[in-house]
Amino acid sequence: MINGVIFDMDGLMFDTERMWATFWEPALAALGLPYKEGLSEAARGTAGETLRNVVRQFYGQDCDAAAIVDSLHAVADKAFQKPVPKKPGLDELLAWLDEQHIPMAVASSSRMDVILRNLDNWGMRSYFSVLASGQQVTRSKPDPEIFLLAAEKLGVAPGHALVLEDSYNGVRAGAAGGFVTVMVPDLLPADDEMRRLYTAECRSLFEVLDGLKVNRW
């Protein structure tokens, strides 16, 4: 039985992963650096030291990874001042969970101010009793720390908490934490590894809602 739902944010609630992919080039250009192919994909879903380590893999161990990430966030901050596109089915899913009194959390690698801005731009903050950001954990996805933190704050055991994710690292984190993990693919389709790890795959949040209504998980 599902007693709580934990939402990833980028690519799951909001159509922002495509936006993040466009931020790298201007962020790097501001520091006189070229964009290297594969960086955006490797960095997706990460934060903190994990993200800085990804940057070092592409630009060398001696690069100023912190400055590169700060530049990325500066570009993102400007873009996220306005409401970002919602994923289809988000409003309906949130409303139904609220009606059923099922507690909800956001667990995102993004900074807390970005999470709050995206939620507030659409008037969604009241749906969530717990917000967990990448700033609150020492290990980012694919480590399950952020999901375990969210579940603890919700007061729900991982085996009775539904994690909704679009990214490979997010699915890895959900599975590693023992959560009921449903993948709603965004930029990348599920591969064999994901199919081994996730509990189920849904094409949209509408399909997630349909599954919850019939106690699919």
N, C-alpha and C positions, 0 to 999 in steps of 0.2 A: 504493500500500500504506500502510495506517495504522500508524505506528510510535509513536504516542502519542495520548492522549485528554485534552482540556482541558475541564473541567466548569465552567460557571457554577454558582452555588449557589442563590440565591433564585429560586424559581419553576421551577427545573430539577431540582435535587436534593431540595429541600424545599419544601413548600407554604406559603411564607412571604410571597409577594407580597401576598396578601390581608391578611396581618397588618400589613405595612408600611403599607398603605393606611389602616388604622385608627389608626395611631400619630400621624398628622399633627394631627388635631383636638385631642387632649389636649396634644400638645407645644406647639402654638400657643396654646391656651387658657392654659397656664401662664405665657405671656408677655403675656397680655391681647390676643391677636390672633385674628381669626376665620379659619376655614379657607376658602380660595377654591377653587371648583370647577376641576378640571383640574390642580391642583398635583401630586397623587399620580401621575397618569399622566405628566406632564412630567418628574418626578424619577426615574421608575423606571429602574433600571440605572445611575444616575450616582453620582458621589462627588466629594469634594474640592471644588476650585474650580468644576468643572462644576455640581455640585449647588448650591453657593452662588449661582452665577449664575442658576440656575433659580429659586431663592427670590427673588432680586432682581427677576426679571421679573414676579413676582406681587405683591411688597410694596414695590417701589421700590428704586432704586439706593442710597438712604441707609439702608435698613433694616439691622439687625444680623443679617446672614445667618448669621454664625458662631454666634451665640447660638441662633438658630432650629434650626440643624442639631444643635447640642449638645443642645438640648431633645428633639429627635426621637430621638437616640441614647440619651438617658436613659430615655425611655419604652420603647424597643426592648430595652435591656439587662434591664429587669425582665421583659419578656415572654419573652425567650430564655433565662431561667435553666433552664427545663424543656425536655425534648426537643420539637422541633417536628415536625409530620407529614412523613413521607418521601413522595416521589413514587413511584407504582407502578412497579415494575421496577428501582428503584435497587439494591436488594440483589443481584438477579440479575445486573445489568450489571456491578457492581463485582467480584463473585465471578468472573465469566467472564473479564474483563480481567485480573484477578490470575492466574488459572489459565494464561492465554496469555502471561503475563509482558510485557504491554503497559503501559508506564509511564503514570501518571495524574497530573494536576494539577488543583487548584481555582484558578480565576481569577475572583475576585469583587470587586465594588465595595465590599463590606462591609469593616469593620475586621477586622484579624487576630484580635482577641480574640473577635469574633462567629463568625468562621469556625471557630476552634478549639473554641469551646463547642459549636457545632452538631455538629461531627464527633465530638467526645469524648462528647457525650451519647448518641450511638449507637455508640460504639466503632469509628469509621470512619477515624480518622486514619492508621492504618498502611497503608491502601490507597494513599495519596498521597505520592509522593516530592517533590512541589513544591506549595507553597501561595503564591499571589500575591494580595495584597489591594490595595484602592484606595489604601492608605496608602503603597504602594511605587512609585507612578507619579505623574507630574505631570499626565497627561491621561487622563481616564476615558473609558469607552465613550460615544460610538461610535468614539473613537480606538482603534486596535488595540494600543496600548502594553502593556496588561496581558497580552494574549494572546502578544505577541512576547516579553515577559519570561518567561512561563511556558514557552514553547517553547524558548527559549534555555537555561533551567535544566534542562529535560527532555533537551536535546541532540537535539531533533527539528526538522527543517525545517518551516516552516509548511505547505508543500504535502503533507506526509506526517503532519500532525497534524489530528485531528478535534476541532473545537470544537462543543460542545453548548450551545445557547442557547434561551431562551424569549422574550426581549425583542427589540423592534425595534432598540434601541441595541446590544445584544449581537450580533445578526446583522450589523448594519452594521460593527461592529468586526471580526468574524471575516472578512467578505468583504474589508474594506480591508486586512487583514493577509495575504491570500492563503491562508487556511486552508480546509480542507474543512469547511464550515459546515453543520451540520444543525440546523434549528429544530424544537423541540418546544413548540408554543404552549401558553401558560398562560392568562393573563387576556385576551389579545388574539389573534385569529386572524391568520394570515398574510394580508397584503394584496399588491397587485401589486408594490409595491416589494420586499417580502421575497422574493417568488417570483423576482424578477430577481436577487437577491443571493445567496440561499442555494444550497447544493449539493443539498439535499433537505429534505423535511419529514416528520417522524414524529409519529404521534398519541400515542406514549408512549415511555418508555425501554425497554419490552419490544420495541417495533418497532425501536428503535435496535439492540438486541442482535441481533435477527433479521437486520438489515442487515449488521452486522459479521460474523456467522457465515457469510454467503454472499459476503463481500467486495464488498458493494454499492458501497462508495466506495473 
